[in-house]
Amino acid sequence: MNDVQVWDPLRKKNVPLTPEERVRQWFITILHDTMKVPMHMMMSEVGMKYGEGPEKKEFRADIVVYDRRPGPMMVVECKRPDVELTREVLEQALRYDMVLDVKYLALTNGHRTIVCRKRDGRMEFLSAPPSYQEMMESL
């Protein structure tokens, strides 16, 4: 059992410091410090439902970035450092997009980060993560 805790500024509480949580907290810092996303425009562990009745599926996105409408603009899928960013990880983030309809997806394991932008119904891979302002201007 992991007794080490870390403060999650988005959930405003201490959470167990698992390998995936370490990646999530690192990426929250990247979003805020590098991409200039305001803290109040992000949420972590965002629950969502897709479908109805017995076919309904429940998902939980690691981080969601919101625009000023407010609506979801980016979903971030965080994996432990030893998990490769495969097609399956991208497909997981795309399932979140079916519910949230975001323009940006980010996948990270702390060693590698992939950022995609939806354009004309297709995902294009970006060479560098956009700033919050750039994301807002592209909506």
N, C-alpha and C positions, 0 to 999 in steps of 0.2 A: 504494500500500500504506500502510495506517495503522499507524505505529509507536508511536502513543501508547497506553499501557496504563492500565488502571484496576484497582484492587483490588476483587474481588468477595468480600464478606464471607461469602457463602453457599457459594461454591465454594472459598473460601480460596486464591485464586490470582489473579494478574494476567491480565486478558483485554483484547483489543483494544477500544479505545473507539470503537465504531461509533455512529451515531445511535441505533439501537435499544438498544444497550448503555447509552447515556447515560440513556435513558428507563427501562430496567430498574433501573439503580442508583438513580435518583431515586425510583422507586416502592418499592424496598426500604426506602429511608429513610422514605417515607410510611407503609408498613406498620409499621415499627418505632417511629418517633417519634410519629406521629399516631394510628395504630390500635392501638398497643401490642402488636404481635405480637412475641413473643420471637424473637431471631435463630435460635435452635436449632429453632424450629418452622416454618422456611421452607427451601425448596430452590429453586435455579434450574437451568434447563436439565434438566428432569425427563423422561427418556425413557419411552415407554410403547408398548404394542402393542395393536392392536384386530383381532380376527378370528383366523382360523386358516388354515394352508396358503398357497396362492398368493393368497388374498384378504386376507391379513394386511397391515395398514398400520402404519407406525411414525410416531409423533408425538413432538414435544418441546415441553413446556409451558415458558413463560418462567419462571414462579414458581408454586410450589404451597405453600399454607399448610396446616399440619397441626394437628389438635386433639390432645388429650392421650391418645387411645386407644392408639397414634397412628394416625390415618387422615387422608386428604386432606379438607380442609374448603372450600378456595377455590383456584381456578385463576385466574391472571392472564395475560392476553395483552398483551404490549407491542409497540407498533408505532413506527416512526420518526415524528418530529413531522410530516412531510409526508404521512403516510398517514391518510386519513379513517377514522373508526370506523363502518364500514358494516355492513349485515346479514351480509356475507360474513365479516367479522371476528368477529361474534357467533357465526356458524355454526362457525367454526374453534374457538372456545372451547367450544361445545356438543359438538363431536366429542371434545374432551378429557374432557368431562363423561361421555360414554358409557363411557369407560374408568374414570375416577376416581370418578364418582358423588358430586360435591361439592354443597354447599348454596349456595355463593356463586361468582359469576363476576365478574371485573373486567377491563375493557378500558381501555387507556390509550395515548395517543400523546404524553403529556407536556403537552399543551395541554388535552385533554379526557379525563375519566375517567368511565366508566360502571360502576356496580356493580349487580349483580342478585342476587336471592335466590330460590331455588327454594322454592315453597310450593304444595302440592297438585298437583304435577306441572307447574306453570307457572312461568315466570320473571317476577318482578316487579322493576321498576326502582326503585332506592332513591334518595332525594334526597340522602343523605349516606352515606359509607362507615361501616359499623359498627365498633365497637371489637372487639378480639380477645375480650374478655369477653362482649360482646353476641353475637358469633358463637357462642361456646361455649355460652351459655345457650339459644340457639335450636335446638341440635341435638336 
